[in-house]
Amino acid sequence: MTDPNVARASKLDTATLSDALDRLGIVGQCHRLKPRSSDFRMTGRAWTLLYGPAASPPGTVGDYLDDVAPGSVVVLDNGGREDVTVWGDILTELAHRKGVAGTVIDGINRDVALCLELGYPVYSRDSWMRTGKDRVQVEATQVPVTIGGARVCPGDLLRGDADGVVVIPKEHEDKVLAAAEEIQVAEDAIRASVRDGMTLREARVQHRYHQLQTREAQS
């Protein structure tokens, strides 16, 4: 069954959604996370996992992907670590075959060539080859995590494009999407007005550009 808000979010870019989040005073921009390819696009609901440093003896990096439903976004909190990877080619191939929407890592991945070949969206801080095996372990799944300074809970809505990733908390998603759609309409109207000969200054005043991201007053 189609998720209507996933469909709505997929029609909006992250910049517009970021402006809507700002208007509502919600921190949802995942700082420093970038797509491994500027062609990647991703929309879906979060399936979350929290990593921690490996114990002695070490725990597992996890076979969790068996539990992830098609259309989900795998969200991995490795505390922003850039010295060990938590995603590679086996996971990329399986996620792609299962129809997972994409992967978001507060940390790094490896085996970039395969995600590029398959067109499987991976968003991370960077890429490097050193394994996380015996260096990190799964602490919990389907719990709130922190990704690039933004809180992500299971079921939250994520959208990724060439500019990065935003998370929309599920309890606020209708308001965020409505605000983003309003901003998109106004910005499209500004572009159309300029194409028709109006000055940028006039178009921005007419379509209230400078108020589009203004934070709403709290009641």
C-alpha positions as CSV (number, residue, x, y, z in Angstrom):
1,M,0.0,0.0,0.0
2,T,1.3,3.4,-1.0
3,D,2.4,5.7,1.9
4,P,0.9,9.1,0.9
5,N,3.4,11.2,2.9
6,V,6.4,9.3,1.4
7,A,4.9,10.1,-2.0
8,R,4.5,13.8,-1.1
9,A,8.1,14.0,0.3
10,S,9.5,12.4,-2.8
11,K,8.3,15.4,-4.9
12,L,10.1,17.9,-2.7
13,D,13.8,18.6,-2.6
14,T,15.8,18.7,0.7
15,A,16.4,22.5,0.5
16,T,12.7,23.2,0.4
17,L,12.1,20.7,3.3
18,S,14.9,22.3,5.2
19,D,13.3,25.7,4.9
20,A,10.0,24.2,6.1
21,L,11.7,22.6,9.1
22,D,13.3,26.0,9.9
23,R,9.9,27.7,9.7
24,L,8.5,25.2,12.3
25,G,11.6,25.3,14.5
26,I,12.5,21.6,14.0
27,V,16.1,20.5,13.6
28,G,16.0,17.9,10.9
29,Q,19.0,18.7,8.7
30,C,21.6,15.9,9.0
31,H,24.8,17.9,9.1
32,R,27.8,16.7,7.0
33,L,26.0,13.7,5.5
34,K,26.5,13.5,1.7
35,P,25.4,11.1,-1.1
36,R,28.1,9.0,-2.5
37,S,26.7,10.1,-5.9
38,S,25.0,13.4,-6.7
39,D,22.5,11.3,-8.7
40,F,21.1,9.5,-5.7
41,R,17.6,10.2,-4.5
42,M,15.9,8.5,-1.5
43,T,12.6,8.7,0.4
44,G,11.3,6.4,3.0
45,R,10.7,5.7,6.7
46,A,13.5,5.1,9.1
47,W,14.7,1.7,10.4
48,T,17.3,2.6,13.0
49,L,20.3,1.0,14.5
50,L,22.8,2.2,17.2
51,Y,26.4,1.1,17.2
52,G,28.9,1.4,20.0
53,P,32.6,0.4,20.6
54,A,33.2,-3.3,20.6
55,A,33.3,-5.1,23.9
56,S,35.7,-7.9,24.8
57,P,34.9,-10.3,23.5
58,P,33.4,-8.2,20.7
59,G,29.7,-8.3,19.7
60,T,28.4,-8.5,16.1
61,V,28.1,-5.7,13.6
62,G,24.7,-7.2,12.9
63,D,22.6,-9.3,10.5
64,Y,19.7,-6.9,10.9
65,L,19.0,-6.4,7.2
66,D,16.9,-9.5,7.2
67,D,14.4,-7.6,9.4
68,V,14.2,-4.4,7.3
69,A,11.1,-4.0,5.2
70,P,11.2,-2.9,1.5
71,G,10.8,0.8,1.1
72,S,12.5,1.5,4.5
73,V,15.6,3.7,4.9
74,V,18.3,2.0,7.0
75,V,19.6,4.6,9.5
76,L,22.9,3.7,11.2
77,D,24.3,5.8,14.1
78,N,28.0,5.1,14.5
79,G,28.6,8.2,16.4
80,G,30.1,10.0,13.4
81,R,33.2,7.7,13.5
82,E,35.3,8.0,10.3
83,D,37.9,5.3,11.2
84,V,35.7,2.2,10.7
85,T,33.0,1.4,8.2
86,V,29.6,-0.2,9.0
87,W,28.3,-0.7,5.5
88,G,29.8,-2.5,2.5
89,D,29.1,-4.5,-0.6
90,I,27.1,-7.5,0.9
91,L,24.7,-5.1,2.6
92,T,24.4,-2.9,-0.5
93,E,23.6,-5.9,-2.8
94,L,21.0,-7.4,-0.4
95,A,19.4,-4.0,0.4
96,H,19.1,-3.3,-3.4
97,R,17.6,-6.7,-4.0
98,K,15.1,-6.3,-1.2
99,G,13.9,-2.9,-2.4
100,V,15.2,-0.9,0.6
101,A,15.0,2.8,-0.2
102,G,18.5,3.7,0.9
103,T,21.0,3.9,3.7
104,V,22.0,6.8,5.9
105,I,25.1,6.5,8.1
106,D,26.5,8.9,10.8
107,G,29.9,7.4,10.0
108,I,31.4,6.0,6.8
109,N,30.9,3.2,4.3
110,R,33.1,1.2,1.9
111,D,32.7,-0.6,-1.4
112,V,31.4,2.6,-3.0
113,A,31.8,1.1,-6.5
114,L,28.9,-1.3,-6.1
115,C,26.4,1.3,-4.7
116,L,27.2,3.4,-7.8
117,E,26.9,0.5,-10.1
118,L,23.5,-0.6,-8.7
119,G,22.3,3.0,-8.1
120,Y,21.6,2.2,-4.5
121,P,21.5,5.4,-2.5
122,V,24.1,5.6,0.4
123,Y,24.5,8.8,2.4
124,S,27.4,9.0,4.8
125,R,30.2,11.3,6.1
126,D,32.8,9.7,3.8
127,S,34.1,6.4,2.6
128,W,37.1,4.3,3.6
129,M,37.9,0.6,3.5
130,R,38.6,-0.4,7.1
131,T,36.1,-2.8,8.5
132,G,34.1,-2.3,11.7
133,K,34.2,-6.0,12.6
134,D,35.6,-6.4,16.1
135,R,35.8,-2.6,16.4
136,V,32.1,-1.7,16.8
137,Q,29.0,-3.7,17.7
138,V,25.2,-3.3,17.6
139,E,23.9,-1.8,20.8
140,A,20.2,-1.6,19.9
141,T,17.8,-1.6,16.9
142,Q,14.7,0.4,16.3
143,V,15.6,3.1,18.9
144,P,16.0,6.8,18.6
145,V,19.4,7.7,17.2
146,T,21.4,10.9,16.3
147,I,22.4,11.4,12.7
148,G,24.4,14.6,11.9
149,G,23.0,16.3,15.0
150,A,19.4,15.5,14.1
151,R,17.2,13.0,16.1
152,V,15.8,10.1,14.1
153,C,13.2,7.8,15.5
154,P,11.9,4.6,13.9
155,G,9.2,5.5,11.4
156,D,10.3,9.0,10.8
157,L,10.3,10.2,7.2
158,L,13.7,10.7,5.5
159,R,14.4,12.5,2.2
160,G,17.8,12.5,0.5
161,D,19.0,14.2,-2.7
162,A,22.2,15.8,-4.0
163,D,22.3,18.3,-1.2
164,G,22.1,15.7,1.7
165,V,19.5,14.3,4.0
166,V,16.6,15.7,6.1
167,V,14.6,13.9,8.7
168,I,10.9,14.8,9.3
169,P,9.6,13.6,12.7
170,K,6.5,11.6,12.1
171,E,4.5,13.6,14.7
172,H,5.1,16.8,12.7
173,E,5.2,15.4,9.1
174,D,1.9,16.8,7.9
175,K,2.8,20.3,9.0
176,V,6.3,20.1,7.6
177,L,5.1,18.7,4.2
178,A,2.3,21.4,4.0
179,A,4.8,24.2,4.7
180,A,7.3,22.8,2.2
181,E,4.6,22.5,-0.5
182,E,3.6,26.1,0.2
183,I,7.3,27.2,-0.2
184,Q,7.7,25.2,-3.4
185,V,4.6,26.9,-4.9
186,A,5.9,30.3,-4.0
187,E,9.4,29.7,-5.4
188,D,8.0,28.2,-8.6
189,A,5.8,31.4,-9.0
190,I,8.9,33.6,-8.5
191,R,10.8,31.8,-11.2
192,A,7.8,32.1,-13.6
193,S,7.3,35.8,-12.8
194,V,11.0,36.5,-13.6
195,R,10.8,34.6,-16.8
196,D,7.8,36.7,-17.8
197,G,9.9,39.9,-17.3
198,M,9.3,40.9,-13.7
199,T,12.4,41.9,-11.7
200,L,13.6,39.5,-9.0
201,R,13.0,42.2,-6.4
202,E,9.3,42.6,-7.5
203,A,8.7,38.9,-7.8
204,R,10.1,38.2,-4.3
205,V,8.0,40.9,-2.8
206,Q,4.8,39.7,-4.6
207,H,5.3,36.1,-3.5
208,R,6.5,36.9,0.0
209,Y,9.9,35.3,-0.5
210,H,11.5,36.9,2.5
211,Q,8.8,35.5,4.8
212,L,8.8,31.9,3.5
213,Q,11.3,30.6,6.1
214,T,10.3,32.9,8.9
215,R,9.8,30.9,12.1
216,E,6.2,30.6,13.1
217,A,5.1,32.1,16.4
218,Q,4.6,29.6,19.1
219,S,1.1,29.6,20.6
